[in-house]
Amino acid sequence: MPITTTTVEPGIVTVTVDFPPVNALPSAAWFELGEAITAAGRDRATHVVILRAEGRGFNAGVDIKEMQATEGYDALIAANRGCAVAFAAVYDCEVPVIVAVNGFCVGGGIGLVGNADVIVASDDAVFGLPEVDRGALGAATHLARLVPQHTMRTLYFTAQNVTAQQLEHFGSVQRVVPRAELDEAALEIARKIAAKDTRVIRAAKEAINGIDPVDVKTSYRLEQGFTFELNLAGVADEHRDAFVQTGKPKSATSEGA
C-alpha cells in the first residue's frame, strides 16, 4: 500500500509513504495522507506520530506528470487543495508529529516537514523548494520555519537546496544520523514523548499552535493564489512542460527575463 499506518510500539504510530520512484504524490494521495495523519492523532491510544517514507527520498512534491496529463485546471486545484489538507493535518494533528527525512525533501515535502513538531534526518538529506523552476509558488511559509528569513528568500529565489547539517546548525533539525539509523533516531524521541501523560501532551500541542506567530494555513493559501495567477497566464504550463520533457528547469528567455 502506498500509505500505511502501523502501531510500532504502544502509543507510537508510524505513517509511511511509498510512491516509487521518488515519492512524488498524485493529488488523491495528498488527501489520503492527510486523512491517515488526522486519524492517527484522533485515536486516544496514539501518543505520537512518526511520518516517514520508503525509497530514494522522503518526498518530491506533487506529481507534475499527472498534472500535465490532465486537461484544464482540475488536477492543479486537486493538488493544491490536497497539499493544503496534508500540511494542515501535520500541523493540527492532536499529538506531536515527528518527521524522519531520508534523501531528498523538496516541494510539498517542505510543507510537511515545516509543519512538523520534531525533525530528524539522514546525513544525506537535502531540503529545497524548486517551485520557481516549475512556474509555481508555495511553501515559503514552511521553509521560513526551517531557516532564517534571508536564507529562506535566497533559497526560494535560487531554487537551491539546504543540507540536513545546515538545518541542524539552524536548530530546526533535531538530529542528523546515518540513513540506517534514521528510524531508530525517530523512535528514541517518540518513546520520550509517548512516556508522558498524553492528556498533557495533547493540550501542549494545541497550546503551542495557539501561540504560533504565523497562521501557516492562511499564509500558504495566499501563496497558492499566485500559483493560480501564473497558471491562468500560461506561465506555469511552460515550465511544467519543460520539466516533464527534459527533467530540467526551463531556461530564462529575453521575453521572460
Summary of the structure (lengths in Angstrom):
residues: 257
radius of gyration: 17.8
end to end distance: 43.9
largest distance: 60.6
contacts: 900
relative contact order: 0.14
helix: 51%
strand: 17%
